[in-house]
Structure formats: C-alpha cells, structure tokens
Amino acid sequence: MRGIVLYIEGRDAMKCPKCRGRMYAEKYYDFVRAFDAWKCCSCGEVIDPTILANRARNHNLHLG
C-alpha cells in the first residue's frame, strides 16, 4: 500500500491516494453525528480523519 498522503492541488482539490483521481468534500451522517470526508470521483475511495488515524496506527505511523 502506498503511504497515507493526500495531495492538495489548488483550492479544495485533492488527489486520491489509491488511483490519483480527483477527490471532493462530502458530508456523511450516521446515527450519532455528521462528519466531512473526501470521496474520489473515480474509484469511490473515502478518506476522513478516523480512517487516516486507523491506517496510520495499522502501519505504525504517527500523524501530527
């Protein structure tokens, strides 16, 4: 798996770490809360702070 890096390209544009497609911000809702995440237009990959933290923990990385 590639490193956990999101590439910022200009205003609010990001590249997907999986396919390098364009990502856009989207709001998600569960039973308890609402949260923002990035979703890829091409492959559907979803990235949010919880996903990044879990991936970092699983790869023994430290974020922040």
N, C-alpha and C positions, 0 to 999 in steps of 0.2 A: 504494500500500500504506500502511496505517496505521502509526503509529510502533510501535516494539518495546517495548511496555509491558504488563506483566501486572498486572492489578488484584487486589489482595488484599481479600477481603470477610470478615472473621471468621477463625476458626481453620481453617487449611489449605484454605480455599476460594479459588479464583481464577476470573476471567472470561477466556474465550478472546479473544485479540486479533483473531481472524478473524470470529467470529459472536457473541461476548459470551455464549456458553453456559458452563455450569459445567465446570470442569476438576478432575481428580483426579490424585493422585500414583500412578504405576505404575512398577514395576521392569522394566527391559529387559535382555536378555542377548545378547551377541554371542560370537564365538569366543574373545575375549581377556578381556573384562571384563563386569561388570554395572554398570548405571547407572540412576539415577532420572530420571524426566521427568514432565511434566504432560501429560495427554491430555484432550481435550474430549469430553464425553458426547454432544454434538450433532453436530459435524462431523468429529470424529476427528483434529483438529489435534494434533500432538505437539510439545512445546517442551522443550528441555533446554539446558544451558549452551553446548554446542557449536553448536547451531542458532542460539541468540541471538548468539553471537560471530560466526558466519558472516554472519548477516543484518546485524549492525552493521557489519562490515567492508565488505560489499557496498553499504551505504548511507552509508559514510564517517562512521559514528558511533563514539563512544568510550564503552564501558561501564566503569563502575567508577571 
